[in-house]
Each structure stands twice: as C-alpha cells, then as structure tokens.
Amino acid sequence: MSIEQKPIHVIGGGLAGSEAAWQIAQMGVPVVLHEMRPVRETDAHKTDGLAELVCSNSFRSDDAEYNAVGVLHAEMRALGSLIMREGDKAAVPAGGALAVDRDIFSNGVTQALESHPLITISREEITALPSEDMGRVIIATGPLTSSALAESIRAETGEDSLAFFDAIAPIVDTDSINMDVAWFQSRYDKSGPAGTGKDYINCPMNKEQYYAFIDALCNAEYLDFKDWEKDTPYFEGCMPVEVMASRGVETLRFGPMKPVGLTNPHKDSEEPYAVVQLRQDNALGTLYNMVGFQTKMKYGEQVRVFKTIPGLEDANFARLGGLHRNTFINSPRLLDQQLRFKTRPNIRFAGQVTGCEGYVESASVGLIAGRLAAAEQLGLNFETPPQTTAHGALIHHITGGADAKTFQPMNVNFGLMAHMDVRNERGKYVKGREKKKAMAGRALEDIQTWAEANKLKQAA
C-alpha cells in the first residue's frame, strides 16, 4: 500500500477528533477514528456518541463582530466545520450565545461520520503512543485521556502532564421551576442566533437571600479529594461555584450571579441584588442548566442548597453537578508549529489535550490538525493560518507563543491575535469595541484569503 493510500488514524471521538476526521476525509484521504467508548467508559461521559458534550451545552458567544469566540465560530463555518454545521442545526435559544441540544448535536456528528465513505470508526482503547508503522496519527483524546495512554505520553516526554479540574453544572426540569418568581429574559434582551431575547430563566435574590445562600454554599459538605487531586489547580474559566464564593462574599454577584441587564417583571420597583440564570439545555425546552454553578458538593447538599434559590424551591434535578480531572500536555515544549510531537513527528496532537480550553477552541485545533495531516499525506505545502485569525492565534499560542514554564489552558481571545493599530478619523488610537470590531473584520478577511491560497476550501 502506498503512503497516499494509507489511512490517517485519529485517536479520540470528541469534538476535536470528530472535526479532524471529517476534515481529513473531506480532503479525500481515508481515516480511521478510534473511540474507546463504550469498550472503556470515562467518569464524565454518559453515552457512546461521538462529540458528546459532558459539561455545558454552550458554544458561548456567536457575536462575530465584538467577541473572539464568535469570530472563531465564523471562521470555522467558512472552513466547512462539521462541529459548527451540526451545532447550528441543534441550536437552542441562548441569548447572544450558541447553545445546542446535546443529543441532537452528538447524533448529528455521529451520523455524519458513520456515513462518510472514507471514515472507519473503530471502538477500541489505544493504550500507548502509536509506532511509526501506524503512519500519521492525530491524538485528540481530550481532557479525559485514558490513564494508560497518559502514562505512555509521560514516559515518552519524561515530564508529568499538567492537570486542572473541570466542573459540571446541575440541570433542572423546566416544569419544576416556579415561574411566579422566575422569569424569561436574556441579559439586555439580546436575542442571538437561535433566541428571542427571552432565552434564560432568571431567579432573583434580594440582599438577605443572597447572603444566606452564600453562607449555605460555603458551609455545605463536599466530596473528598483523592490523593492525586489535592495539588491539582482549577481552571479559572470553569471555577466551581463554592470556590468562587470562598474568594469573597460579593464574588458571585460580580460573576455568574450579576443582576445587570435584567428587569424582574414580578417586582418592577425592586432591582434584584443577585440573579441565578438557567440556560435551555435541549431543543424541547424541558431541561435548563444552572449557568456557572459547577460544584463538588455532595449530591444531597446540592439539592438542599440549590433549593434555597427563589424559584427553585421545588426543583427537580435531572442531573446534579460534578467535578472531574482534566489532563493536558505542555504543548509549547512538546509540539512543533505544525502540531507535531517533536520526538515522534508522525504524531500530532489536537483539542483540549493541547491546552486549548473550550468546545469550539478544541474543535478548531482539530480542524487545522486534520488539514495539516491530510495535506502532508497528499504531499501538499500547507501553512497554518496567520496569527491575525482566531485559528492562527490559537495554534501560535499552543505551539510556542505561550511560555512553557507557566503554560495553562487558554480560551480564544483578542489578546492572542496579532497586534493591530486602529485609529479614528482624527488619527487617534482607539480601543475597546471599535478595536475588537476591526480585529474581527481583519480575521474574517484573512481566513478567507488563507483558505483560497491553500486551495483547501470545502466543496459544497
């Protein structure tokens, strides 16, 4: 079999692995996608579906003018992303964000991959770094990399993998929420891609209720840490609610419980001191998740404490919160600029295991890794996107832009993109929204130019 005919192997059927496999196959190269579920389960997954969302159901902001995540969404759509295609199909109301029905989304991705003639799905656990005989490989095992494979990576690199905690928020049956207390409204009435401006359920608190809630939260019983968990840092972007509360009594009121942009129709004359927001979690609207309420509280304590929230006194929890360990490699030290493992260049890494944090960030790195591997297989000259784009900024960050000594998971943001001087008509430098809009416009122009130059735009 010639090198051009050999399949590329993708290990991991999460968002990054699914996107990588799709991109490879769309470029005419056969691919084998290895997923260990259901042969080997994880602590967080509930199904054997590909691209299962285990934490939030939100892809975050879809604003492609002023938000770097929205820019990344737009770039991925322009590049024929499977994850964004199926995400758009499964969208549920979420204000200015893109949130999805978990089951519809995962089923759509799974069906697309299973039906592609160049994709073979192999349900098995890969327990060690593949040899060169396997050909080109992309490891996209995500933050829940199996212990056997993680140990193989550590043995190869001589370093411990870095790790942090990621947390899951509770999900509530919609019918059990008291709408005589709560109300539907998006912050500032923003509608977004699938919304109406009334996309969140809001549960208000006055000052007395808020302080009582913080006291209950800080004095609840929590699950014990295992020995290997005790020195593992939390990721700042997904902080457990009790950890935020422990940093100061007002912390939550300036975080996920901020009352700004909301008006309580039940009490027009009384502004809420704090608000708990719930976001739609499925297409039927029968489930809502508690935004920012990831927790390590014991299950019984979650029910007790969260039922003190006005509107949730009789809440029925379809799923309670949880916490699990996420693992990632020191990418700036271990990967070259084309995401190749420096000690074994036939292997690439993609997704959250590289230290990019977030669903769409993970999928976007999978998209580029898939195209890099396929182009290399086909003998094509392929350059990664420029740092002026969201894709290029992420790739640059994890392949050397970040300091290896202090490397931590990072969401996409304008600060990762190449600097841009933006001036007004008087020649003065501008900042804030004007600058973000200019950088967003540049990114979307440059991703199109890059795609044309690489002759890799997807067929319709």
N, C-alpha and C positions, 0 to 999 in steps of 0.2 A: 504494500500500500504506500503510495507516495505521500509526502508530507502535506500536500494540499488536500488530500482526501481524508487524512486522519481527523477524527473529531477533536474539538476542544472540550475539556472537561471543566465543568463549573460545580464547585462543591458548596452546597447550601441553597435551599429553595426559598429564602426570604425575599425581601424587596430587591436587594442588590443582585442576588444570584438570579432571580427571575428576570430582571431587566438585562443583565449581562447575557444570559442565554438567548433572550429574544433578539438582542442586537446582533449577536454572532450569527444566528440563523437568518436574520433579515439580510445579512451580507453574503449569504449563500454558503456558509460554512457549517457542516454538521456539528452538533453539540450534544454532549451527554450531561444532563443536570442531575446531580446526586443530592438526594434529600434523605436524611436519616429517619424522619418521622414517617410512618408510625413504628418502624422497627425499634427505634430508640427515641423515647419521649424526652421533653425538656420540662423544667419546673414551671414554665410560663405558658407554653402553647396548649391549646385546648383541642385542636383538630389536626388533621394531616394535610390540610390545604396549603398550597403554595402562597407565599406573600401574606400569611396570616398576621394581622395586627394584634400584638399582645398587650400594648399599653393604651395610649389614646387612640381615638379614631380620627384624629385631626391631622391633616397635612399642613396646618397653620395658614398664614395669610396668603390670599390669592391676588393680592394687590401688586401688579407688575409695574407700577409707577413709583411707589414710595417704599416698598418693602423688599428686601433682598430675597426672602423666601418666595414671594410672588414672582420675582424675576427668574428665579430658578425654575419655578413651575412653567413659565412661558418658554424658557429655553428648552426644557425637556419636551414640551409639546412640539416645538419647532423641529426637534431632532427625532420625532417618532417614538417617544417613550411609551412603552406598554403600561407602565405603572400609572402614568398620568391619563392615558386613554381610559383605562378601567376605573381609575379614580373619578374621572369626570362622569362616567356612566353611573357610578354608585353614589354620587353626591347627595348629601342631605343638608337641610338648612343649617347654617352655622355663621350667620352674620357675614363678615368680610373674609372668613376663613373657608377653606375647602375641607369639609369633613365627609366621611363616607360610611355607608353601611358596611360593616366588617365582612359579613357573609357574602353579600353581593360582590364586593370587591375581590375577595380571595377566590371565589368561584369563577369570576371572570378571568382573572390572571391564570388560574389553573387550567381552565378550558382552552384558553388561547395557546398555552404552552403544550398541552397534551395533544392538540390538534395540528400543531405545526409539523410538516413532513420532515424537517431537518433536526427536530428535537426529540431525544430519547430521555425519558425520566427514569432514573434508577433509584429505587428505595433501599438505601443501604447506608451504614455509617462508615465514613472514611476515618480511620483511627491514627493515621500517620501522614506526614508530608509525602506526597506522591514522588516517585522516582522520575528520572528524565525519560524513561521508556514510555511513560504515560503521555508524553507530548506536552502541549501547552495546557496549563491549568489556571483557573481562577478560584481562589479561596474566598468565599463570601459567606462564611459560616456565622457571621453576625456576633452580637454580644453574648450569645448563648452557645458559643463554640464548645463542643464536647470536650470533656476533661482529657481524653486520650489524645485528641488532635492538638489541644492546647499544650499538653506536655511535650509532644513531638516538636512543636514550634519553639518552646523554651529550650529544649535540648539542642536544637539547631542553632539558636541565636546566643545561647549562653546567658540570656537575660530573663528575668521574671517578666511576665506580661503585666502591664498596668491594669488596674481594675477600678470600677466605681459601682455604686448602687443605682439601679433604676427602679422606679416605683409605678404601681398600677392604681388608678383611682376607682372608687366604687361606682357601680351602675344601678340606677333606681328605676323601678317600673313607673311609667308616667302616670298611670291611673291612681297611684298611691300618693301622689303629691297634692297637697291642699291648695287649689288654685284660688280659694278665697283669701289666701295670704300671699301666695306667689303670683307672678305674672310673666307673660311673654314679652320680651324686648331684647333687641341687640343693643350693645353699647353705642350710644349716639344714633340709634335707629339704622345702623349700617346694614345693608342687605346682603352684599357679597354675591358669589357665583350661583348659589342654589337657594338663597334666602329671600325673606320678605321684610327684614328689619325687625322681625319678632321671632328671632331664631333661638333664643336662650330662655330658660325658665329661671327667674330670679327670686331668691328667698331673702327677704330683708331682715336686718337686725338693728335694734336700737343700741345705744351705748351699753346699757346694763346687760342686755342679752349677749352682746359681743364679748364683754369681759368675762361673763360666766362661761361662755363657750371656750375661750382661751384657757381659762382655769381648768376646765374639764379635760381639754386636749392635753395640757401639759402634765396632768396628774393621772392620766389613763395608764393601763397596763399594756406593755409592748412585748413582742416576741423577742426572745433572747438571741443575741448574735452568736453565730458559730465561730469557732476559733479563727478560721481564715477570713472572717468578715470584719473582725474587730478593728483592724487598722486600714480598712479599705475606704477611701474618700467617697463622698456623694458627688454626683454630677450636679452642678449648680442649676442647670436648666430643667431638672426634674426632681426638685428637692421635696422630700416628704413633708407633709403639712405640719407635723409636730416639730420637725427640725426648724422650719421657718418660725413657728410660734415661739420656740425656745430662744430665738435671737432678739426678742423684744416684743412686748405686748401689742405694739402697733404694726408689726411687720406684715402680718397677713392683710391688714386694712390698706396697705400700700402695695400689696401683691395681688393674689388671686381674688381677694375679697374687697377690692377697691369699689366704692359706690359711684364713681364718676360716670357720667353719660347715661344715667338710669333715672327714671321717674316712676315712683310707685303709684299706680292708678288707684289703689285702695286708700291711700293716705296722701293726697296731693300736697297737703300743707306740711308734711313731715318728711324730711330728707333722710334716707337710710344712713345709719352710721357705718354699716358694712353690708355687703351682699354676697351670698353664695350663688354662683351661677352653675347651671346644669346645661349641657350641650347634647343635642339629639345624637343618638348612637346607632340607630338603624332606620331604614327607609320608611317603615311603618309608623315611626314616631312613638313606639311603645316603650322605648328604653332611652334614658338620658343619663349621661355620666357627669359626675361632680368635678368640675374643672379645677385642677390644681390641688385635688385632695388625695394625692398619693400618700400611703401610710404604711407603717409597720405595726399599727395597733393590733392586738388580738381581735379576732372576729367579733366576739361578744361585746368588746369595748367599742368597736366601730359602730355597731348598732346602737348602743347606749348613747354614745357621744353625738353621733350624727343625727339622732332623733331629737336632740335638743334644738336643732336648727328650725326656726319658724317655717312652716310649710312641709317639713319632713317628719312631723310627729308620728305619722302612721306609715312612713315609707316602707316599701317592700324592696329589699336589695337583691337584685338579680345576680349581682356579683359584688363581693367585697374587695377592698383594696389589698395590695400585697407589695412585696419588695423582692427583687432578685439581683444577683450579682452579674454585672456585665464586664466582659473582658475585651481589651483591645491591645494591639501591638504598638510599639514605639516606631511609627511609620517614618518620621524624618530620619531615623537612624538606619532603618532596615530596608526601605524601599527606594528605588531609583525614580527618576522623573516620569517614567512610564509605568509606574506602579508595580514594577518587577521586584521580586525578592532578590536582594543583591547577591546572596550566596547561592541562589538557585534561580537564574533568570528565566527558566521555563515556567516559573510560578509567579502569578500576580495575585495581589490581594485587593479586595473591593468591599465597600459597605462599611458598616459600623465597626467592624473589627479593625479598620484602619484608623479609627479615631475621629471619623466624621459623625456628628450626632444629629439624629433626626431621620424620619422616614424618607423624605424627598432627597436629603443630602446623601443618604445611603444608596438610594436608587440611582441618583445621578452619577455617583462614582462607579456603580455597576455598569451604567450605560457607557461611560468612557472606557472602563476596563474591557468590556466586551468588544468595543470597536478596536481598541488597541490590539487585543489578541487576534481578532479576525484579520485585521489589516496585516499584521505580522505574518500570519499564516498564508495570506494571499500574496505576500511579497510587495505590499504597498507601503509607500512612505507616508507615515501618519504622525502628525504633530498634535499634541494636546491643545485644547482651546486656550486662547490668550487670557492673561490674568485680569483683563478688563471685563470678562464674563464671569457669571456666578460659577459655572463649571470649572473654568480655568483657575479661579481664585481658590476653590476648594482643593483641587489637585495640587496646586502650588503649595498650599498650607501644609498638607499632609506628606508631601514629598520633599520637604526641606525648608519651606517658608517659616514653619514653627521651630522653636528652639527644642531640640531633642531632650535637653535636660529638664525642661519644665512642661513637656508636651501633655496636653489634656484634651478631651473631646471638645469639638467646636461645631456650633451651628453656622450655617452660611450667614454672612453679614457684610454690609458695605465696607467695613474696615478691612476685610480680606482682599478686596478688589484693588487694582492698580490705582494710584492717586490720580485725581482729576481736578484741575483748576477750573472753577466755574465762576464767571464774572457776570455782573449785571450790565445794563446798558451804560452805566457810568464808569465801568471798568473796575468796580469794587468786587472783591471776592464774596461769594455767597455761600452759606452753609445751610444746614437743616433740610427741609423738604425740597427746596429748589435744587440743591446739590444732589440729593438722592434721585430726584426725577431725571436729572441729566445723566447720572451714572447708570440708571436703569435703561434709559434710551440708548446709551452707548453700548451697554451689554447686549441688548437685543439686536442691534445692528451688527455687532462684531460676531455674535454666534452664527448669524446667517451668512456673513462673509466667510467665516471659518468653515462652515458646512459646505459651502459652494467650492471653496478652494480644495477641500479634501475629497470632493465628489462622492460624498457619503450620505447625501440626503435620502431619507427613506422613500421608497415608492409608495404611491397611494394605496 
